[in-house]
Amino acid sequence: MKKLFVACAIVLSAGLFSSCGDTQYCYEITTTYTILGQQLSNTTRAWCTKNEIKSYEASAKEAVVKLGASEDAIKVSSKLTGLSQNECK
């Protein structure tokens, strides 16, 4: 009984310390911004982990700033899609 308890504790500990953020999925990143009074939107897809999505969002925002939009006028959002790696292009 003691060995069963120790084995269960080890399995539970391993599950708690493993990260769910390192699994790759297809995310859709939408950037909405205003330049010269016109509201524009750009949508891209990225095959990445949940931990990496913030980097992709920052890159999208930086690209729009280079086009001339002010940082206050930029909104970046991302959502998980159900697409496979081959479909995520």
C-alpha positions as CSV (number, residue, x, y, z in Angstrom):
1,M,0.0,0.0,0.0
2,K,2.9,2.3,0.8
3,K,4.5,1.7,-2.6
4,L,1.2,2.5,-4.3
5,F,0.9,5.8,-2.4
6,V,4.5,6.7,-3.3
7,A,3.9,5.8,-7.0
8,C,0.7,7.9,-7.1
9,A,2.6,10.8,-5.5
10,I,5.3,10.7,-8.1
11,V,2.9,10.6,-11.0
12,L,0.9,13.5,-9.6
13,S,4.1,15.5,-9.0
14,A,5.2,14.9,-12.6
15,G,1.9,16.1,-13.9
16,L,2.0,19.3,-11.8
17,F,5.5,20.2,-13.0
18,S,4.9,19.6,-16.7
19,S,4.1,22.6,-18.7
20,C,1.0,22.7,-20.9
21,G,2.3,25.8,-22.7
22,D,4.9,23.9,-24.9
23,T,2.4,22.2,-27.2
24,Q,2.2,23.8,-30.6
25,Y,-1.2,24.9,-32.1
26,C,-2.3,27.1,-34.9
27,Y,-3.2,30.6,-33.7
28,E,-4.9,33.4,-35.7
29,I,-3.4,36.8,-35.0
30,T,-5.5,39.8,-35.9
31,T,-4.1,43.3,-35.9
32,T,-6.5,46.2,-36.2
33,Y,-5.1,49.7,-36.6
34,T,-5.9,53.2,-37.9
35,I,-3.8,55.1,-40.4
36,L,-4.8,58.4,-41.9
37,G,-8.3,58.0,-40.5
38,Q,-8.9,54.6,-42.1
39,Q,-9.4,51.6,-39.9
40,L,-7.5,48.6,-41.3
41,S,-7.2,45.0,-40.2
42,N,-4.7,42.2,-41.0
43,T,-5.0,38.6,-40.0
44,T,-2.1,36.0,-40.0
45,R,-1.7,32.5,-38.7
46,A,1.2,31.2,-36.7
47,W,2.1,27.6,-35.7
48,C,3.5,28.1,-32.2
49,T,3.1,27.5,-28.5
50,K,1.0,29.4,-26.1
51,N,4.2,30.8,-24.5
52,E,5.4,32.1,-27.9
53,I,2.2,33.8,-29.0
54,K,3.1,37.1,-27.2
55,S,6.2,37.3,-29.3
56,Y,4.2,37.0,-32.5
57,E,1.8,39.6,-31.3
58,A,4.6,42.0,-30.5
59,S,6.1,41.4,-34.0
60,A,2.8,42.2,-35.6
61,K,2.4,45.4,-33.6
62,E,6.0,46.4,-34.5
63,A,5.3,45.9,-38.2
64,V,2.3,48.2,-38.1
65,V,4.2,50.9,-36.2
66,K,6.7,50.9,-39.0
67,L,3.9,51.6,-41.4
68,G,3.1,54.8,-39.5
69,A,0.4,53.9,-37.1
70,S,0.6,55.2,-33.5
71,E,0.9,52.5,-30.8
72,D,-2.3,53.7,-29.2
73,A,-4.3,53.0,-32.4
74,I,-3.2,49.4,-32.6
75,K,-5.1,46.4,-31.2
76,V,-3.6,42.9,-31.5
77,S,-5.6,39.8,-30.6
78,S,-5.0,36.1,-31.0
79,K,-7.2,33.1,-30.9
80,L,-6.6,29.4,-31.1
81,T,-7.9,27.7,-34.3
82,G,-8.6,24.1,-34.9
83,L,-6.3,23.9,-37.9
84,S,-3.4,21.4,-38.3
85,Q,0.2,22.3,-39.0
86,N,-0.2,21.8,-42.7
87,E,-3.4,24.0,-42.8
88,C,-1.9,26.8,-40.7
89,K,-0.3,28.9,-43.4
